């Protein structure tokens, strides 16, 4: 039996649309910000709830991702049940995030796809299902803030039916 492919809709990344899955990390006038360092620096303050979980500690890494080609078939998802995971782009390129709420094992109907601009990061809340890094255009670097600590912190599931992210248009 061949699974039917479901075409997924790509949405722009906004704080409101992404709120069920975590935080948007972006310096703009909608967030608390103020001038510091004798007027030389604008601080965009407390942009994400970093949650290292019990017995964990926050770590900072750089992930270098190869670009994905669209259309792209989504066949699996992962989640980190013990902590949040933040992705902040360093290369200034757009990328995609695919997410589903943490309640249960996701199905293709549960997936949401967001197009993130090169100045927008995301912080996946603890337990939120997401697809691994989906960079676009060229090799891209991301600053990652996540958890180090005891216990397994990555669950991976295969979707019963895949979804397809179409070409951007």
Secondary structure, 3 states (H helix, E strand, C coil): CCCCCEEECEEECCHHHHCCCEEEECCCCCCCEEEECCCCEEEECCCCCCCCCCCEEEEEEEEEECCCCCCEEEEEEEECCCCCEEEEECCCCCEEEEEECCCCCCCHHHCEEEEECCCCEEEECCCCEECCCEECCCCEEEEEEEEEECCCCCEEEEEEEEEEECCCC
